[in-house]
Amino acid sequence: MEKSSKCSKLLPYHIIAAAASGDVEAINEVLKHYEGYIAALSTRMLYDECGNPHYCVDETLRRRLETKLITKILAFEVA
């Protein structure tokens, strides 16, 4: 049985090549592809004034991870 979840899908080569060459739309597609993973990495447990735990996305960390991904995309050399 073949997996059909979004996690198992790879980005097409032409998207990767276009993103590496600086195409803004392709970079946005790469960011869209990884947005769930980035959100999961950015999730933090915070406590309210009563001490109850709540999970939320740390927007600062999420933006830092997106910026790091964009930097690596632009530095990537496609053979």
HELIX and SHEET records of a PDB file:
HELIX    1   1 LYS A    6  SER A    8  5                                   3    
HELIX    2   2 TYR A   13  ALA A   20  1                                   8    
HELIX    3   3 VAL A   24  SER A   42  1                                  19    
HELIX    4   4 GLU A   59  ALA A   75  1                                  17    
SHEET    1   A 2 THR A  43  TYR A  47  0                                        
SHEET    2   A 2 PRO A  53  VAL A  57 -1                                        
END                                                                             
